[in-house]
Amino acid sequence: MERGEMGNLSGASEPGRRRKSDLRGAIGAATVARIAVLLTSFALVTISTRLVLKQAGTDEFGVIMLVSTIALLFPFADLGLGASVMSEIGAKRVDASRLLELRDLLGRVNRILTIVGTVIILIGIALFVLNAWPAVLNVDGDDSFLNLAATVTVMIFGVNVRLGVGYRVLIGLAKTHVAILCQLATPVVTVALAGATFAGLVPPAFFATAYSLGLLLANSIMCTLASRALGAPALSLRLYSTNRGPATSLMRTSVPMLVISVATPLALQSDRVVLAHVSSPSALTAYALIYQLYGPAYNLLTSAATPLWPHFARLRTRGGSDPWLKLTGGFALAGLITGGLLVLISPVYELLVSTSHSAILMQTAIAAGLLIFAQSTLLTSSMSLTTATGLTLQAALAVVACVLSIGGSLALASVLGAPGPLLASAAAVVIAQSVPLALLRKRLSGVVA
């Protein structure tokens, strides 16, 4: 009897051990993939930048890069629908019995995103007809080819809005590392177009479309892989669903996710505006330089944490031990190490870019390191509270954090310079997000023990 009980206990614990092993593998694979993509992208982007700078010159290069970032005018084009896709696909095992259900979900999402993408394309065409892009981008002159390049860039982005769902599907299928590796297509296309520009095969202004074209290729690959993984190759082209009723379930998660997608970057992107108004040009320069290190460092942590989204979604339906405390501690340690490395690397980066703001740069690097640590304490909670109720709470707290961050930045930037906004953001994350979510998450996570 005792041997039988022991055997049952051993058998019962095997799925739990397997899930932990799968999660560690997913986090490790996503981290390695992100590092590989970051290093490769850095090398390819450096090459492409040098080639285009030699061919186009400094002034034209600045205009070209401005056009290439037009997509930033539409930063929330997916309307938060990706949250519904990741949660629904990640919650249960994908098999033949669920395929019709998932087709219906993706059909509704695809229909909405197709409308959004079409609107963006029509806006681009309208501005082209009016020859309005130079005025919109505040670029002197009426270069017709630049007007065309801007329109083509926006049209490609409109298509990318629709194809971007493939990335969300792969995350839901616990294939985050595959999605990350697919993103290598973007710098590959960029360096190819840079080479064509340098060789005189295409005008330099055409390089403005490089990022959008690369993203189009990456999204196409991800849609194809996601469709095959779901066992429905034609799924990536599906624009309809059998259920044409109200998309209440989509709205319950997409609306709060949209709010989060607006409030979170606004808290940081407003820092440059604050510094420009209340601090010195040297402070603005130091912030811009350190942000070049902060961006990739934070992306590395978020890439490692992304597999937690489908993992917690599965825990809510299948049950199992709640790994929140261990994961939070692990990511906090990773954030501490990453922030420390950023501080150590900043003097080397300073030598590479030949800046003369040593004291300011180091202080700003320390502030950025503290912000990364603060954000790392939030990652597990934000990836586990992905029910409609959890996302609604996250959205409310993200708005509070945004207000605190901007208010704190205004107060500290005039006193501390570049480190001020970063320190304000770090304090806002801890006070308004990390601590409240840690206190409330057990009640709202929905994880079945």
N, C-alpha and C positions, 0 to 999 in steps of 0.2 A: 504493500500500500504506500509506504513511504517512497519507494523507488518510483511508483507511478506518479505520485504527486510531484516529486522532483522533476520527472520527465515533463509533466504538464507545465510546470513553472518555467522550465527551460524553453519549452516550445513557445510559451506565451510571450517570453521576453525577446524571442528572435526577431519578430517584426519591428519591435521598438529599436533594437540594435541596428537592424538593417536601415530603418529610416534615418537614424542618427548618422550612420555611415554614408548614406546617400546625400544627406544634407551637407556633411563636411566635404564630400566630393564635389557637390554642386558649387559650394562657396569657393573651394580651391580652384576648380576649373574656371569659374567666372573671373577670379582674381588673376590667374595666369593669363587668361585670354585678354583681359583688359591691359595688363602690363605689356603683352606682346603687341597689341594694337597701338598703345600709346608710343612705344619705342619706334615701331615701324612708321607710324604716322608722323612722328617728329622728324625722322630722317627724310621721308618723302616730301613732307611739306617744306622742309628747309631747302631741299633741292629745287622744288617747283618755285618757291619764292625767289631764289637767286636767279633762276632762268628768266622768269617774267620781269624781275627788276632790271636785268641787263637789257632785255628787249624793249620794255615799255618806258623805263625811267621812273624816278621816284614819284613825280606828280601824277602821272597816269595810273601808276600802280595803286595809289591811294584811292582813286576814283573807282578802279576795277574792283578792289576789295570791298568798297562801299556797296557796289551793285551786288556783289556775291552774297552779301548779308541781308538782302531784302527780306528774306524769310523771317527775319526777326520782327518784321511788321505784323506777322501773323503767328505769335508765339503759342497760342492756345487753340490751334486749328482742330485738334481731335476732340475738343469739347469734353475732355475727361472720360471718353468712352473706353479708352484703353484699360481703365480700372475694372470695368465690368467684364471685359474679355479675359483679363488675367485671373480674376477671382473665379469666374464660372468654369473656365477650362482647368484651372489648378485645383479646384475643390474636389473633384472626383476623377477616378480613373477613366481615361478616354477609351471607349470600346464601341462596338457596333450599336449597342443599345442607346448610346448617348449621341451618336453621330447626327441624327435628325434634329435633336435639341440644339446641338452646337451650330448646325447649319442655319437654324432659325435665328439664333443669337447673332451670328456673323452676318447673316443677311440683313438684319435690322441695322447693325452697326455700319455695314458697307453702304447701305442706302443713305444714311445720314451723312457719312463722310464724303460720299460722291456728290451730294448736294453742296456741302461746304467747299469741296475742291473746285466744283464748277463755278461757284460764286467768286472764289479767289481768281480763277482763270479769267472770268469776265471782267473783273476789276482791272487786271493786268492789261487786257485788250483795250478797255476803255481809255486807260491812261496812255497807251501807245497811240491810239487814234488821235487823242488830244495833244500828243507830243508833250505830255506833262511830266514825264519821269525826271528830266533835269530839275524841274522846280520842286518836285516831291523830295528828291534827294539833295536839294540845295547845291547842285553842281552847275557851275557857270557854263554857258554855251548851249548849243542845240545840236549836239552831235547825234545824227540820226542813227548811227550804228549803236551808240550807247543806249539810246531809247529802245532799240530792238533787243539788245542784250538784256536789258532790265525786264522787258516783257517776256522774253523766252524763259528767263530765270523764274519769274513768278508763275508762268504756265507749268513749268516742270514741278515747281513746288506744289501747285494744285493737284497734280497727279500723285505726288508723294504723300499728300494728306490721305488719299484713298489707300495707297499701298502700304502705309505705315502700320496697318493692323497686323501684318505678318510678324513684326517684332514683338507685339503683345502676345500673339498666339504662342510663339516660341518660348517666351518667359513662362506663360501658363503651363506649357508642356515640360517645364523644368529643363529647358535647353537654352538657358541664358548665355552660356559660353559660346554656343553656335551663333546666336544673334550678335554677340559682340564681335566675333571673328568675321562675320559677314560685313561689318562696318569697314573692314579694310578696303573694300571696293572703292570707297570715297577717296582716300589719298592716292590710290593707284590711278584712278581716272584723272585726278588733279595733276599728278606729275606727268601723265601722258599728254594732257592738253598743254601743260607748260612746255613740254618738249616740242609739241607741234607749233606753239607760239614762237619759241626760240628759233625753230627751223624755218619760220616764215610761212608755214603751211596755212595758218589761220591768223587773223588779226588779233593783236593783244587783248582787245576788249572782249573777245569771245571767251577769254579765260574766266570772265565773271560768271559764266554758267558752269564752271568746273565742279564746284561743290554740289550744286543741285543735280547735275548729271551723275556724279558719283553716288549721291544718296539715292537717286532713282535706280541705279544698278543694284545697290545694296538692298533696297526695299523689294525689288523684283526677286532677287535671290531668296530673301527671307520669306516672301509670300509663297514662292514655289516650295521651299522646304517645309513650311508650315502646312501647306495643303497636302503634301505627301505624308507628313506625319499624322495627319487626321484621316488619311485614307480616302481623300476626296480631291484629286488633282484639279478639278475644275472649280474648287471652292474659292480660289483667289479671284475669280472673275464674277462670282455670284453677286448680283445687285438686288436680290429680292428675298423675301422670306414668306413662309406659309402663314405666319402670324402677322396680320396687318392691324392688330389692335393697338391700344396706347402702350408706349414703351415705358411704363411706370417703373419697372425693375431696373431699366437702364438709367433712368433719370435719378433714381435714388442713390446711385453710386457715382454717376458721371457728374452731376451738379456739384457735390462737395469736392470731387477730385478737380474739377475746373477751378473752383475757388482756391484750392491748395496750389494749383499750377500758376495761378496769378499772384497770390500773396507771397509765396516763397521766393521766387526770383526778384520780385519787386523790392523786397527787403534789402537785397544785396545790390541790385542794379541801380538803385537810387543813391548808393554811396558816392559814385563819381559826381553826380549832380550836386550833392551836398558839399563835397570837397571843393568843387569848382566855385561854389557860391560863398563859402565861409572860411576856406583855407587857402593855402598858397599853391602855385603851380608845381613846386617841388614835391609837395605832399600828394598831389594828383598823379604825378609821375611815379612816385614810389608805390602808390596803391596799384597803378596799372601794371607795374613790373612784377610785384608780388602776386597779383592775380593770375599772372601767367603760370606761376607755380601752384597756386591754390586750386585753380580749376582742375587740372589733371589729378592732383592729389585727392580732392574730394570725389571726383568721378571714379577713382579706383575703389574707394570705400563703398560708394553707392552701387557699383557693379558687383562687388562681393556680397552686398546685402540683398540684392534683387532676388536671388533664389529663395529668400525667406518668404516672399509674398505667396507663391503657390504652396510652399511647405505649410504655412499656417492655415491656408485655405483648406488643405487636406486634413489637417488636424481638427478643424471645426466639424468635418463630416465623418471622419473615421475614428477620432479619439486618439488619445496617447498622452504621454507626459508633456508638460509645458516647459519648453527649453528657454523661456524668455530671459530668466536671470543669468544663465550661463552665456547666452548669446549677447546680452547687453554688456556683460563684463568683458567678453571677448572682443567685441567691436570697440568698446571704450579703450581697451589696451591697444588695439590696432590704430585707433584715432590718435592716441598719445604718441605712439611710435611714428606715425605718418606726420603728425604736426612737428615732432622733434626733428625728423629728417628734413622737412621743409625749412626749418630754421638753420640747420647745418648747411644745406645746399645753397641758401640765399647768397652768401658771400661769393661762392663760385659763380653763380649766375650773374652776380654784379660784375665780376671781371669779364664775363663773356659779352655782356651788353655795354661795357665801358661806361657805366653811370658813376656819378660822383656824389651820390646821396647815401653814403655808407651808414651813418647813424640812423637816419630816417628809415632806410631800407631794412635794417636789422630789427628795429622796433616794430615796423609793420609786419615783418616776417613772424615775430613772436606773437603778435596779435592774431595773425592768420592761423598760426599753429593752435592757438587757444580756441579759435572758432571751429577748426576741424575737429578738435577734441570734443567740444560741446555738441556738434552735429553728430558725432559718432555715438554719443549716448542716446540719441533719438532714433537711430536707424531701426533697431529691432522693434520698438513700439510702433513706429510708423508702418512697418511691413506686416505687423501682426493685426493691427486694428483696421482691417480692410472690409468689414461689413458696412452696410449702409449707415448704421448708427455710429460705428467707429470712425468712418470717413467724415461724417458730419461733425463729430467732435474735433477731429483733426483740422477740418476746415475752419471752425470757429477759433481754435487756438492759433492756427497759422495767421489769421487776420489780426489777432491780438499781438502776436509776435512781430508781425510786420509793422504795426503802429508803434510798438515799443522800440523796435530797431530804428525806424526813421527818426522818432523823437530823440532817442539816445544819440544817434549819429549827429543830429543838429547840435546837441548839447556838447558832445565830446570833440567834434571835428575842429572847432575853433580853438580848443585848448590843447589837444594832443596831436592834431594833424591827421595824417593817414591812418595811424593805428586806431583812432577814435571810432570810426564807423564799424570796424571789424570787432572791436571790443563790445560795442553796443549790440551788434548782431549776436555775438556769443552769449551775452547776458540774456538777451531776449529769448534765444533758443532754450536755455536752461530754465528760466523763470516761467515762460509761457507755454513751453511744449514738453521738454523732457520730464520735468518733475510732475506736472499734472497728468500726463499720459501714464507715467509709471504708477501713480496712485490709483488711476481709474481703469487701467487696462484689464485687470483681472475680471472686473464686472462686465466689461464690454467686449472682451476678445472673442467670446463664443467658443473657446477651445473646450472640447469634451475630454475630461480626464479619464 
